[in-house]
């Protein structure tokens, strides 16, 4: 029996006090086997009072190491799926909250550039173009993040398009 589980295992093996209420017991403890290393054993025992008043425990003990590892893997996989779902929902909500004001910034920059084309000097026009360019770039980043979450969820529709490789490489 593993040293950390020794007290528990001894308590399981201790005879109950006379007159104590006896109930079935589920148990689990670790053992160290020379050939297999650390293993987990578990089982179930049912108390039966014999005619002479003695108590006999009937039950089973089995190596549950693999079963426990599978259960832990399932729990971890479910936790990962839940975390991924929460992440995708978060990204979707945040991107919507970022897109709305960003579209307003880009739109007002375009209005400023178009309606004041003769009134802006070269430096001001360059600043407005910089606002538009940076806003469009940021909007592209937000859309790319959303696309990644859609890809992970298997919900991104493909739309094949013809393009020039030199343009893509330049970008």
C-alpha positions as a Markdown table, in Angstrom:
| # | Residue | x | y | z |
|---|---|---|---|---|
| 1 | Unk | 0.0 | 0.0 | 0.0 |
| 2 | Unk | 1.3 | 3.5 | -0.9 |
| 3 | Unk | 2.6 | 5.2 | 2.3 |
| 4 | Unk | 0.2 | 8.1 | 1.9 |
| 5 | Unk | -2.8 | 5.7 | 1.9 |
| 6 | Unk | -1.6 | 3.3 | 4.6 |
| 7 | Unk | -3.7 | 4.9 | 7.4 |
| 8 | Unk | -6.8 | 4.7 | 5.3 |
| 9 | Unk | -6.1 | 1.1 | 4.3 |
| 10 | Unk | -5.6 | 0.1 | 8.0 |
| 11 | Unk | -8.8 | 1.8 | 8.9 |
| 12 | Unk | -10.6 | -0.2 | 6.2 |
| 13 | Unk | -9.1 | -3.4 | 7.7 |
| 14 | Unk | -10.1 | -2.6 | 11.3 |
| 15 | Unk | -13.0 | -4.6 | 12.7 |
| 16 | Unk | -16.0 | -2.4 | 13.5 |
| 17 | Unk | -17.0 | -1.9 | 17.1 |
| 18 | Unk | -19.6 | -4.2 | 18.4 |
| 19 | Unk | -23.1 | -2.8 | 17.8 |
| 20 | Unk | -21.9 | -0.3 | 15.2 |
| 21 | Unk | -24.2 | 0.3 | 12.3 |
| 22 | Unk | -22.7 | -1.4 | 9.3 |
| 23 | Unk | -23.1 | -0.2 | 5.8 |
| 24 | Unk | -21.6 | -1.1 | 2.4 |
| 25 | Unk | -18.3 | 0.5 | 1.7 |
| 26 | Unk | -16.8 | 1.8 | -1.5 |
| 27 | Unk | -13.0 | 2.2 | -1.3 |
| 28 | Unk | -10.0 | 3.3 | -3.3 |
| 29 | Unk | -6.3 | 3.3 | -2.4 |
| 30 | Unk | -2.9 | 3.2 | -4.2 |
| 31 | Unk | -0.5 | 0.4 | -4.2 |
| 32 | Unk | 3.1 | 0.1 | -5.4 |
| 33 | Unk | 3.7 | -3.1 | -7.3 |
| 34 | Unk | 7.3 | -4.2 | -8.1 |
| 35 | Unk | 6.4 | -5.2 | -11.7 |
| 36 | Unk | 3.8 | -2.4 | -12.5 |
| 37 | Unk | 4.7 | 0.5 | -10.3 |
| 38 | Unk | 2.0 | 2.8 | -8.8 |
| 39 | Unk | -1.5 | 1.4 | -9.4 |
| 40 | Unk | -4.9 | 2.4 | -8.0 |
| 41 | Unk | -7.1 | -0.3 | -6.5 |
| 42 | Unk | -10.8 | 0.2 | -5.7 |
| 43 | Unk | -13.7 | -1.9 | -4.7 |
| 44 | Unk | -16.9 | -2.4 | -2.8 |
| 45 | Unk | -17.7 | -4.5 | 0.3 |
| 46 | Unk | -20.9 | -5.5 | 1.9 |
| 47 | Unk | -21.2 | -6.4 | 5.6 |
| 48 | Unk | -23.1 | -9.6 | 6.5 |
| 49 | Unk | -23.8 | -10.6 | 10.1 |
| 50 | Unk | -23.5 | -14.4 | 10.4 |
| 51 | Unk | -25.7 | -16.5 | 12.7 |
| 52 | Unk | -23.0 | -16.5 | 15.4 |
| 53 | Unk | -23.0 | -12.7 | 15.4 |
| 54 | Unk | -19.7 | -12.3 | 13.6 |
| 55 | Unk | -19.4 | -9.9 | 10.7 |
| 56 | Unk | -18.1 | -11.1 | 7.4 |
| 57 | Unk | -17.4 | -8.6 | 4.5 |
| 58 | Unk | -18.1 | -9.8 | 1.0 |
| 59 | Unk | -16.9 | -7.7 | -1.9 |
| 60 | Unk | -14.3 | -7.3 | -4.6 |
| 61 | Unk | -11.1 | -5.3 | -5.2 |
| 62 | Unk | -9.8 | -4.5 | -8.6 |
| 63 | Unk | -7.1 | -2.6 | -10.3 |
| 64 | Unk | -8.9 | 0.6 | -11.5 |
| 65 | Unk | -5.8 | 2.5 | -12.7 |
| 66 | Unk | -6.7 | 2.4 | -16.4 |
| 67 | Unk | -10.4 | 3.2 | -15.7 |
| 68 | Unk | -9.4 | 6.1 | -13.5 |
| 69 | Unk | -7.0 | 7.4 | -16.2 |
| 70 | Unk | -9.7 | 7.2 | -18.8 |
| 71 | Unk | -12.2 | 9.0 | -16.6 |
| 72 | Unk | -9.6 | 11.8 | -15.9 |
| 73 | Unk | -8.9 | 12.1 | -19.6 |
| 74 | Unk | -12.6 | 12.4 | -20.3 |
| 75 | Unk | -13.0 | 15.1 | -17.6 |
| 76 | Unk | -9.9 | 16.9 | -19.0 |
| 77 | Unk | -11.3 | 16.7 | -22.6 |
| 78 | Unk | -14.7 | 18.1 | -21.5 |
| 79 | Unk | -13.0 | 20.9 | -19.6 |
| 80 | Unk | -10.9 | 21.7 | -22.7 |
| 81 | Unk | -14.1 | 21.7 | -24.9 |
| 82 | Unk | -15.9 | 24.0 | -22.4 |
| 83 | Unk | -12.9 | 26.3 | -22.3 |
| 84 | Unk | -12.7 | 26.4 | -26.1 |
| 85 | Unk | -16.4 | 27.1 | -26.3 |
| 86 | Unk | -16.1 | 29.9 | -23.8 |
| 87 | Unk | -13.1 | 31.4 | -25.6 |
| 88 | Unk | -15.0 | 31.4 | -28.9 |
| 89 | Unk | -18.0 | 33.0 | -27.3 |
| 90 | Unk | -15.8 | 35.6 | -25.7 |
| 91 | Unk | -14.0 | 36.4 | -29.0 |
| 92 | Unk | -17.3 | 36.7 | -30.8 |
| 93 | Unk | -18.7 | 39.2 | -28.2 |
| 94 | Unk | -15.5 | 41.2 | -27.9 |
| 95 | Unk | -15.1 | 41.4 | -31.7 |
| 96 | Unk | -18.6 | 42.7 | -32.0 |
| 97 | Unk | -18.0 | 45.3 | -29.2 |
| 98 | Unk | -14.7 | 46.4 | -31.0 |
| 99 | Unk | -16.1 | 46.4 | -34.5 |
| 100 | Unk | -19.0 | 48.8 | -33.8 |
| 101 | Unk | -16.9 | 51.8 | -32.6 |
| 102 | Unk | -14.1 | 50.9 | -35.0 |
| 103 | Unk | -16.5 | 51.1 | -38.0 |
| 104 | Unk | -17.6 | 54.5 | -36.7 |
| 105 | Unk | -13.9 | 55.7 | -36.6 |
| 106 | Unk | -13.2 | 54.5 | -40.1 |
| 107 | Unk | -16.5 | 55.9 | -41.4 |
| 108 | Unk | -15.9 | 59.4 | -39.9 |
| 109 | Unk | -12.3 | 59.4 | -41.2 |
| 110 | Unk | -13.6 | 58.6 | -44.7 |
| 111 | Unk | -16.2 | 61.4 | -44.4 |
| 112 | Unk | -13.6 | 63.8 | -43.2 |
| 113 | Unk | -11.3 | 62.9 | -46.1 |
| 114 | Unk | -14.1 | 63.1 | -48.7 |
| 115 | Unk | -16.0 | 66.2 | -47.5 |
| 116 | Unk | -12.9 | 68.2 | -46.6 |
| 117 | Unk | -10.8 | 67.2 | -49.6 |
| 118 | Unk | -10.0 | 70.8 | -50.6 |
| 119 | Unk | -9.8 | 72.1 | -47.0 |
| 120 | Unk | -7.2 | 69.7 | -45.7 |
| 121 | Unk | -3.5 | 70.4 | -46.1 |
| 122 | Unk | -1.1 | 67.6 | -47.1 |
| 123 | Unk | -0.2 | 66.7 | -43.5 |
| 124 | Unk | -3.8 | 66.6 | -42.4 |
| 125 | Unk | -4.8 | 64.5 | -45.3 |
| 126 | Unk | -1.9 | 62.1 | -44.5 |
| 127 | Unk | -3.2 | 61.9 | -40.8 |
| 128 | Unk | -6.7 | 61.1 | -42.0 |
| 129 | Unk | -5.4 | 58.4 | -44.4 |
| 130 | Unk | -3.3 | 57.0 | -41.5 |
| 131 | Unk | -6.5 | 56.8 | -39.3 |
| 132 | Unk | -8.3 | 55.0 | -42.1 |
| 133 | Unk | -5.4 | 52.6 | -42.8 |
| 134 | Unk | -4.9 | 51.8 | -39.1 |
| 135 | Unk | -8.6 | 51.3 | -38.6 |
| 136 | Unk | -8.9 | 49.0 | -41.6 |
| 137 | Unk | -5.9 | 47.0 | -40.5 |
| 138 | Unk | -7.3 | 46.6 | -37.0 |
| 139 | Unk | -10.7 | 45.6 | -38.4 |
| 140 | Unk | -8.9 | 43.0 | -40.5 |
| 141 | Unk | -7.1 | 41.6 | -37.4 |
| 142 | Unk | -10.5 | 41.4 | -35.6 |
| 143 | Unk | -12.0 | 39.6 | -38.6 |
| 144 | Unk | -9.0 | 37.2 | -38.7 |
| 145 | Unk | -9.4 | 36.3 | -35.0 |
| 146 | Unk | -13.1 | 35.7 | -35.6 |
| 147 | Unk | -12.2 | 33.5 | -38.6 |
| 148 | Unk | -9.9 | 31.5 | -36.4 |
| 149 | Unk | -12.6 | 30.8 | -33.9 |
| 150 | Unk | -15.0 | 29.9 | -36.7 |
| 151 | Unk | -12.4 | 27.5 | -38.2 |
| 152 | Unk | -12.0 | 25.8 | -34.8 |
| 153 | Unk | -15.8 | 25.5 | -34.6 |
| 154 | Unk | -16.0 | 24.2 | -38.1 |
| 155 | Unk | -18.3 | 27.0 | -39.2 |
| 156 | Unk | -16.1 | 29.0 | -41.6 |
| 157 | Unk | -17.5 | 28.8 | -45.2 |
| 158 | Unk | -14.8 | 28.5 | -47.9 |
| 159 | Unk | -14.9 | 30.9 | -50.8 |
| 160 | Unk | -12.3 | 30.1 | -53.4 |
| 161 | Unk | -11.0 | 33.2 | -55.2 |
| 162 | Unk | -8.4 | 33.8 | -57.9 |
| 163 | Unk | -5.5 | 35.9 | -56.7 |
| 164 | Unk | -2.0 | 36.8 | -57.7 |
| 165 | Unk | 0.7 | 35.1 | -55.6 |
| 166 | Unk | 3.0 | 38.1 | -55.9 |
| 167 | Unk | 0.3 | 40.4 | -54.3 |
| 168 | Unk | -0.1 | 37.9 | -51.4 |
| 169 | Unk | 3.6 | 37.7 | -50.9 |
| 170 | Unk | 4.0 | 41.4 | -50.9 |
| 171 | Unk | 1.2 | 41.8 | -48.3 |
